[in-house]
Every structure is written in structure tokens, then in C-alpha cells.
């Protein structure tokens, strides 16, 4: 897919997904987001950048850690995500947080302005993750650190058939290389290629626990990366893709609900001081 078109698909797709994402994914991703924050260990007074911040869950948690003497900037390509993050911050009365719409591959930020950068499950959606990693390095202070998380290998994610099911209806190519960074040490190698020193890497196994079929489908279609395509499907197509998805995740049926396997890769890096 043309990079400009992919960015448009991501921007307007996540605009569509923002409300359902907040409703269905906050709980599902709490484990990996918590591990990312533990690995990052934001400290009082630090300046933190959250790239692809979504609805601001990670950014506002980091803001609690850095306190009023610190500062957290969250950036995301989708307007609706930025608005949701701002609302969350206001509700938490966090004066030390700010959210802006920004492209991770071209950060409109000065060099060496942050002690810590975070990116929780955002790199897979970018046309050029390497460019985003080089930008991340640029905005970190020498010796500054970052922690990134991506979805793991395709075979570790039970929900992965979703993309093929949607592509059978419309040629979306929403994330053609979605699972690439989750294979082996691909994320660590990409970070090293961008001039970042890898200090830790982990692979996390988890489950996506859905109360019932409706919740599983809402998370997959309305609240995730295929939301733009979903918004354009008529009732007949929606029923067809939902049935195919439920068939794909049937092995993980648990009573009325589902416990779908999920895998993540987390990598901690540092910008060299020299």
C-alpha cells in the first residue's frame, strides 16, 4: 500500500474506532501496558513522550509516576484518540499531561527533549517503523531510554484471522506487515538499526478475555484496526464476517465467553550518551 494512503487509513480508521476501543480494549490490554510501564519505570520530574498514545491510558499512568514536577506528552495520528486522551487527562486533573495530533514518523518536536519515550502497540501500524524509531532516538536526550511493545508472532495471536476475513470482503491491506516486528528479535534489530542500544527484551503470553460473542466481535471489528472497513460494511457483510471470526476463535470458547491467546514483544532501549 502507498504510505500516504496507509496513513490515511490508520488516521480515519482509529477515529472510527476510538469509542469502541475505550470500551472494549482498556481492560484487555491492561497486562501488557502495566508490564511496559514497570519496565520503563518513569520517575518523578521526568519528561515523557508517549507515541501512538491512543486514548491516553499509558500516558496518564506515566503522569502519575512523574508527578507535578514532570511532564508527559502523548501524540497520536487520530484526532478522536487525541480528544479522548485529553478528556481522560482532564477527568484525572493532570496538569502535567498534554496531547497533540502528530505523525510518529515526523515528530514536530525539538531534539533531545525527553528522558523517556513509550510506544505501546503502535509501531505495527506505521508505513515505516524505522523512521519512527529514528525520530524517537532524535527526541530522546543522550542516555534517555524508551520501552516499546508490539503484538507478537501471528501464530501466537488467536485473533489474527481477522485480517484475512476482512480482506476477503474488501482489499483493505490495513496493516500488511502487522506481525513482522513480533517475529523473533525483529523489534530489537529494528531498534539497533535506528541507533538505539537494546537493554532488555521480553515475550509475553496473555489472553484476550471476552464475556461473550458480541464483546469479541465488537473488540475485533468496531474497536480495532479494521474499524474503517467495518464502518462501510452493510448488515449482510457484517453478519458474514462476524460468523467467520467466531468460527476462527471457536477453539478458545470458554462457557459463554472466549479466552483468545495473545502474544506481545517488549523491548527496552537507550539512546547512547556519546
C-alpha positions in Angstrom: 0.0 0.0 0.0 1.2 3.5 -0.7 2.5 5.1 2.5 0.3 8.2 2.3 -2.8 6.0 1.8 -1.8 3.8 4.7 -1.5 6.8 7.0 -5.0 8.0 5.9 -6.5 4.5 6.6 -4.9 4.5 10.0 -5.9 8.0 10.9 -9.6 7.8 9.9 -9.9 4.1 11.0 -8.8 4.9 14.5 -11.1 8.0 14.5 -13.9 5.5 13.9 -12.6 3.0 16.5 -11.9 5.4 19.4 -15.1 5.0 21.3 -15.3 1.2 21.0 -11.6 0.9 21.7 -12.0 2.6 25.0 -15.0 0.4 25.9 -13.5 -3.0 24.9 -9.7 -2.8 24.9 -8.7 -0.9 28.0 -9.2 -4.0 30.2 -7.8 -6.4 27.6 -4.5 -4.6 27.3 -4.0 -3.7 31.0 -1.5 -6.5 31.5 0.9 -5.6 28.7 0.6 -1.9 29.4 1.4 -2.5 33.0 4.5 -4.5 32.1 5.6 -1.8 29.7 5.3 0.9 32.5 7.1 -1.4 35.0 9.9 -1.9 32.6 10.1 1.9 31.8 9.9 3.0 35.4 9.1 6.6 34.8 10.5 8.7 37.7 9.4 11.9 39.4 10.3 15.0 37.4 11.0 13.3 34.1 9.8 14.4 30.7 8.0 11.5 28.9 6.8 11.1 25.3 4.0 8.5 24.6 4.0 7.8 20.9 0.7 6.4 19.4 -0.9 7.2 22.7 -4.4 6.2 21.8 -6.9 7.1 24.5 -4.2 8.1 26.9 -4.1 5.1 29.3 -0.3 4.7 29.3 0.3 8.5 29.2 -1.9 9.2 32.2 -0.4 6.4 34.2 3.1 7.7 33.4 1.9 11.2 34.5 1.0 9.8 37.9 4.6 8.5 38.2 6.4 11.7 37.1 4.2 13.9 39.3 3.6 17.6 39.0 7.3 18.3 38.5 7.3 16.1 35.4 5.7 16.3 32.0 4.0 13.8 29.7 3.2 14.5 26.0 1.1 12.0 24.2 0.9 12.0 20.4 -1.4 10.1 18.0 -2.3 10.3 14.4 -6.1 10.1 15.0 -8.0 13.2 16.2 -10.6 11.2 18.0 -7.9 9.4 20.0 -6.3 12.7 21.0 -9.6 14.1 22.1 -10.4 11.0 24.2 -6.9 11.3 25.8 -7.4 14.9 26.6 -10.8 14.1 28.2 -9.2 11.4 30.3 -6.4 13.7 31.5 -9.0 16.4 32.4 -11.0 13.9 34.4 -7.9 12.9 36.3 -6.9 16.6 36.8 -3.5 16.1 35.4 -1.9 19.5 34.6 1.3 17.8 33.6 -0.1 16.0 30.6 -0.6 17.3 27.1 -1.9 15.6 23.9 -1.3 16.5 20.3 -2.1 15.0 16.9 1.2 14.1 15.3 2.8 11.6 12.9 5.2 9.3 14.7 7.4 9.3 11.6 7.8 13.1 11.6 7.6 14.3 15.1 7.2 18.1 15.3 9.4 18.2 18.4 12.9 19.6 19.1 15.9 17.3 19.5 16.8 15.7 22.9 13.8 16.9 24.8 12.7 13.7 26.6 14.1 11.5 29.3 11.8 8.6 28.4 9.7 7.5 25.4 6.9 4.9 25.3 5.1 3.2 22.5 2.5 0.6 23.4 1.2 -1.3 20.4 1.6 1.4 17.8 4.7 0.6 15.7 2.9 -2.2 13.7 0.6 0.3 12.1 3.2 2.6 10.6 4.3 2.5 7.0 7.9 3.0 8.1 8.6 1.9 11.7 12.3 2.5 11.2 11.6 6.2 10.5 9.6 6.4 13.7 12.4 4.7 15.7 14.9 7.2 14.3 12.6 10.0 15.3 12.3 8.5 18.8 16.1 8.4 19.1 16.3 12.0 18.0 13.9 13.4 20.6 15.5 11.4 23.4 18.2 13.1 25.5 21.6 11.3 25.3 21.3 8.5 27.8 17.5 8.7 27.6 15.5 5.5 27.4 12.4 4.0 25.8 10.2 1.0 26.0 8.2 -0.3 23.1 5.6 -3.1 22.8 4.2 -4.7 19.7 2.0 -7.7 19.1 3.9 -10.9 18.9 4.1 -13.6 16.2 1.0 -14.3 14.1 0.8 -17.9 15.4 0.7 -16.6 19.0 -2.3 -14.3 18.4 -5.6 -16.3 18.1 -7.4 -13.2 16.7 -5.0 -12.9 13.7 -7.5 -14.4 11.2 -9.4 -11.2 11.5 -7.3 -9.5 8.8 -7.9 -12.2 6.2 -11.6 -12.3 6.9 -11.9 -8.6 6.3 -9.6 -8.7 3.2 -11.9 -11.3 1.7 -14.6 -8.7 1.6 -12.6 -5.6 0.7 -9.0 -5.1 -0.3 -8.0 -3.1 2.8 -4.3 -4.0 3.4 -4.9 -2.2 6.7 -1.5 -3.4 8.1 0.3 -5.5 5.5 3.3 -6.2 7.8 1.4 -6.2 11.1 3.1 -9.2 12.7 6.5 -8.6 11.3 8.0 -6.8 14.3 6.8 -9.6 16.6 8.8 -12.3 14.9 11.9 -13.4 16.7 14.1 -10.5 17.6 12.8 -8.3 14.8 11.9 -5.4 17.0 15.2 -5.4 18.8 17.0 -5.5 15.5 14.9 -2.6 14.2 15.8 -0.6 17.3 19.5 -1.3 16.9 19.4 -0.3 13.2 17.9 3.1 14.4 20.9 3.7 16.6 19.3 2.6 19.9 21.0 0.3 22.4 18.8 -2.6 23.4 18.9 -3.2 27.2 16.1 -5.8 27.6 13.6 -7.8 25.5 10.7 -9.9 26.6 8.0 -12.0 25.1 4.7 -12.0 27.0 1.9 -14.6 26.6 -1.6 -13.5 27.6 -5.3 -13.9 26.7 -8.0 -11.6 25.5 -10.9 -12.5 27.7 -14.3 -11.6 26.1 -17.6 -12.0 28.1 -19.5 -13.3 25.0 -19.6 -13.4 21.2 -20.9 -9.8 21.0 -17.9 -8.5 23.0 -15.4 -10.5 21.0 -16.8 -9.1 17.7 -17.1 -5.6 18.9 -13.5 -5.5 20.0 -12.3 -7.1 16.8 -14.3 -5.1 14.3 -15.5 -1.9 15.8 -12.7 -1.1 18.2 -9.6 -2.3 16.3 -7.5 -1.8 13.1 -10.3 -2.8 10.7 -12.8 -0.3 12.0 -12.8 1.7 8.8 -13.7 -1.3 6.7 -16.3 -2.4 9.3 -18.0 1.0 9.2 -18.6 0.6 5.4 -20.0 -3.0 5.6 -23.7 -3.4 5.2 -25.7 -5.7 7.6 -25.3 -8.8 5.4 -21.5 -8.5 5.2 -21.3 -7.7 8.9 -23.1 -10.9 9.8 -20.9 -12.9 7.4 -17.6 -11.6 8.8 -18.7 -12.0 12.4 -19.7 -15.6 11.8 -16.3 -16.3 10.2 -14.5 -14.7 13.0 -16.4 -16.6 15.7 -15.6 -19.8 13.9 -11.9 -18.9 13.8 -11.8 -18.3 17.6 -14.1 -21.2 18.5 -11.2 -23.3 19.9 -10.9 -20.8 22.7 -14.6 -20.8 23.7 -15.0 -20.7 27.5 -18.6 -21.1 28.5 -20.4 -18.1 27.0 -17.2 -16.3 26.5 -13.8 -16.6 24.9 -10.2 -16.7 26.1 -8.3 -15.9 22.9 -4.5 -16.3 23.1 -2.4 -13.2 22.6 1.3 -12.6 22.5 3.4 -9.4 22.8 7.0 -8.4 22.5 8.5 -5.7 24.7 11.9 -4.1 24.1 13.7 -1.6 26.3 16.3 0.6 24.7 18.6 3.5 25.5 20.0 6.3 23.4 23.8 6.1 23.6 25.3 9.0 25.6 28.1 9.5 23.1 
